Amino acid sequence: MIDAMTLLTIVLMAGVTYLSRIGGYVVLRNRVLSARATAVMEAAPGCVLISVIAPAFVSRNPADLAALAVTFVAATRFSMLPTVLIGVGAAGILRHLIG
């Protein structure tokens, strides 16, 4: 059975995640963004991806470093979604093979 505090934590985290995702749509729904603001909004997903994979730069695990290299090469050739899928797949496979 799941602990009540754990369940509450999960529910609250899900709520905050949902609110942060929908908040941008609610706040910006009737506004026209400038070219600069549009560029910032388009760059934001890449910044989030970098913040997720940046810790791998300091990893001593060879599988993580190899997966990081594969992801970097994929990022130079593909758009965001294929790059993420390739990176996650490479990390899973290399961690399984190398450890």
N, C-alpha and C positions, 0 to 999 in steps of 0.2 A: 504494500500500500504506500502511496506517495505521501510524504510529509506535507502538512497544511502550509507551512511556510514556503516550501519549495514550490508548491502549486501556486501560491499567491505571487511569488517572485516571477514565475513563468508567465502568469496572466498579466501582471503589471508590465513586464518587459515587452510582451506582445502588444499591449495597449500603447505604450510609448512608441514602439516601432511603427504601428499603424498611424498614430497621430502625426508623427514626424513625416511620414510618407504622404499623407493626405493634406497636411498643413500647407505645403507649397502650392498645391492646386487651389486650395481655398483662398489663400492670400493673393495669388497672382491670377486668378481666373478672369478678371475684368481689366487687366492691364496689358499694355503693349510694351514689351521689353526693348530696350535699346540694343544696338548691335553688340556693344561691350557686355551688357548683362547676359545676352544670349550666349556669347562666347564663354562666359564664366559658367553658365548653367550646363553647357555642353561639355565643358572640361571637368566638371565635378565628378562624374562616374570614374574617370581615369584617376583622379586624385584618391578616391576611395579605394580603388583597386591597388594603387601603389601603397597606401597605408596598410593594406592587408598583407601584401607580399614583402614589404620592406624588412620585416624581421628575419626573413630568410637570408638576407644579405650577411647577417652576422651569425648564421647557423654554422655549426661545425659538422652537420650531418651531410655526407656526400650526396645522398639522394635529394635533399632539399636544394642544395646548390646546383645539381644537375637539372632539377625541375625548374629552377629559376632561370637557368640558361635557355632551356627549351621555351619557356614562357616569353623570355625576351626576344628570341628569334621569331616566335609566332606573332608577337606584337608588332614587329616590323613588316609583317606580311599580311596580316588579317585584321578585321575589325574587332571590336570589343568582345562580342559574344563568342566567336570561335577562339579567340585568345584565351578567354577565361576557361572555356571547356578543355582546350588543349593543356593549359596549365594545371588544372585540377586533375585531368587524366594522367598527365605526366607525373605529377606528384604521387598519385596513388600507385601507379605502376612501378615507379622507381623506388618508392618506399617499400613496396612488396618485394622487389627484386634485390635491392641493395640493403635495405634495412634501416 
